[in-house]
Amino acid sequence: MLIPLVFALLLWLPISTSQSLRGVFLDCGASISSTLSAVEWVPDSGYISAGESKVVPIYGLLPTLTTVRTFPLQGNVFKKFCYEVPVDRTKKYMVRTAYYYGGVNGNDLPPVFDLMVDGTFWTAVNTTEDYAAGNLSYYEGIFLPAGKNLSVCLAANTYTDSDPFISALEVVPLLDQLYNSTDFKVNAMTLMARNGFGHDGPVIGYPDDQFNRYWEPYGRDAFPQSTSQNLGLSGIWNLPPPKLFQTRLARNLPEPLTLLWPMKSIPSDKHYYIALYFADDQTSSSSRSARILDITINGIAYYNNLSLTPAGVVVFANDWPLSGDTNLTLSPSPGSTAGPLINAGEVFRLIPAGGKTLARDVIAMINLRKSFLNPPADWNGDPCLPNQYPWTGVSCSEGPRIRIVSLNLTGMAISGSISPSISRMTALNTILLGSNSLSGAIPDMSSLKGLQILHLEDNQLTGMIPPSLGNLQNLRELFLQNNNLTGQVPSNLKSKPGLIIRYSPGNPLLIP
């Protein structure tokens, strides 16, 4: 099997880690702001309109874990509830969600539910094992936004037995150079492991990592050593924090070093991104003391004759197959008398980007949501994607060009008016808005050439019937009874062959 590899020894201008951390940091369910490790966390209420805030009844938790936001399970299987975070659509973002259950739903064990970003299905959230060990859980990924807002959504699936919940949400912009070998229009990345191999202290985050990425200590089969001098690391690719290189995992003797990494078994997939970081404080230039490595993963050659330098190197694979337990082996290359070392590593699983609904349909649905006084609670995020999670009452087409083809909100107690933007969804063939409390006029729908069924009965609509409805060649059902419409029934509707039209009872001033 031919596996593409890329070797990078990149030089960039240093970026100060003292700069303030950019991004959005939401303490879900909280009512006041808090500061933790120099990061300011704000309440989430300005980013989501659904869900309920709950206090975790456990003393001594981190401030960001003392509250959660939960979302009702009853009647909401495969309905998503979304945070909407304003973003720059030209940048990629690190997204991290954190969870600590604390029994807030009354069950002994936390629920299992789905997590998605925009139209991309991300992962199933299962925090049971971590919670049993007294630990929080977090999921981290890198995504390119589909629009001006990035939506982070939770949803119940068939395994969910109580209300989905979330403790914290982070959305952090990344520099273009980070992870730039991945085409984020095609794939997103979900983190499987990120470790400092020689580090045995607390998790490294901000301010050591300017993007607040978490670098966990490896803590297994480790032989950590401190470096003897400062290393010139300002330009190493992906900008790992310099603190990672203050220690290293190494052997003094020129013999192989094999590590189980990631430390947990991972799903079988052909598409993993792996980055390994090295820096050597060896000062001698003689070939005898040069540290040169051969690297294998599960016995397959990953990179040969890698020469380590004080400037630092990163070796990465864009598309590497992994399955289950993984063994990373570092061996001195033939002729090298120095033992192997490694400082840090990352593994991401590539997941297909889910695409997006046609922009004009999305804008029209947002305007329709605004014109309704009480739209369905799950009307956030992408209206059609992921496929299993369309908005309530919305049906969509399949294929490369996703369009909204029908609306069915019959009897959902919706009030407000019908936005004229509905006419921009030109793929609509069915509109069912009957038995609600909608008021105002019927908008012009002459652009909906494929419209076949229009039900607006049992509302409080006023004004006249638009004559343009009679010009819709495919219209075969028009139900308008029990409204407050006035004027005459347009002649082109009365004489339209094959059209079933109902405008009575109700509409007492309507002249037939």
BELPEVEN-V674537 format. One record per residue. BURIAL is I if it has 16 or more other ideal C-beta (glycine too) atoms within 10 Angstrom, else O. Layout:
<<BURIAL> <BURIAL>>
This chain:
<<O> <O> <O> <O> <O> <O> <O> <O> <O> <O> <O> <O> <O> <O> <O> <O> <I> <O> <O> <O> <I> <O> <I> <I> <I> <I> <I> <I> <I> <I> <O> <O> <O> <I> <O> <O> <O> <O> <I> <O> <I> <O> <I> <I> <O> <O> <I> <I> <O> <I> <I> <O> <O> <I> <O> <I> <O> <O> <O> <O> <O> <I> <O> <I> <I> <I> <I> <I> <I> <I> <I> <O> <I> <O> <O> <I> <O> <O> <I> <I> <I> <I> <I> <I> <I> <O> <I> <O> <O> <O> <O> <I> <I> <I> <I> <I> <I> <I> <I> <I> <I> <I> <O> <I> <I> <O> <O> <O> <O> <I> <I> <I> <I> <I> <I> <I> <I> <I> <I> <I> <I> <I> <O> <O> <I> <O> <I> <O> <O> <I> <I> <O> <O> <O> <O> <I> <I> <I> <I> <I> <I> <I> <I> <I> <I> <I> <I> <O> <I> <I> <I> <I> <I> <I> <I> <I> <I> <O> <O> <I> <O> <I> <I> <I> <I> <I> <I> <I> <I> <I> <I> <I> <I> <I> <O> <O> <O> <O> <I> <O> <O> <I> <O> <I> <O> <O> <I> <I> <I> <I> <I> <I> <I> <I> <I> <I> <I> <I> <I> <O> <O> <O> <O> <I> <I> <I> <I> <I> <I> <I> <I> <I> <I> <O> <I> <O> <I> <I> <O> <O> <O> <I> <O> <I> <O> <O> <I> <O> <O> <O> <I> <O> <I> <O> <O> <I> <I> <I> <I> <I> <I> <I> <I> <I> <I> <O> <I> <I> <I> <I> <I> <O> <O> <O> <O> <O> <I> <O> <I> <O> <I> <I> <I> <O> <O> <I> <O> <O> <O> <O> <I> <I> <I> <I> <I> <I> <I> <I> <I> <I> <I> <I> <O> <O> <O> <O> <O> <O> <O> <I> <I> <I> <I> <I> <I> <I> <I> <O> <O> <O> <O> <I> <I> <O> <O> <I> <O> <I> <I> <I> <I> <I> <I> <I> <I> <I> <I> <I> <I> <I> <O> <I> <O> <O> <O> <I> <O> <I> <I> <I> <I> <I> <I> <O> <O> <I> <O> <I> <I> <I> <I> <I> <I> <I> <I> <I> <I> <I> <I> <I> <I> <O> <I> <I> <I> <I> <I> <I> <O> <O> <I> <I> <O> <I> <I> <I> <O> <I> <I> <O> <I> <I> <O> <O> <I> <I> <I> <I> <I> <I> <I> <I> <I> <I> <I> <I> <O> <O> <I> <I> <I> <I> <I> <I> <O> <I> <I> <O> <O> <O> <O> <I> <I> <I> <I> <I> <I> <I> <I> <O> <O> <I> <O> <I> <O> <I> <I> <I> <I> <O> <I> <I> <I> <I> <I> <I> <I> <I> <O> <I> <I> <I> <I> <I> <I> <I> <O> <I> <I> <O> <O> <I> <I> <O> <I> <O> <O> <I> <O> <O> <I> <I> <I> <I> <I> <I> <I> <I> <I> <O> <I> <O> <O> <O> <I> <I> <O> <I> <I> <I> <O> <I> <O> <O> <I> <I> <I> <I> <I> <I> <I> <I> <I> <O> <I> <O> <O> <O> <I> <I> <O> <O> <I> <O> <O> <I> <O> <O> <I> <O> <I> <O> <I> <O> <O> <I> <I> <O> <O> <I> <O> <O>>
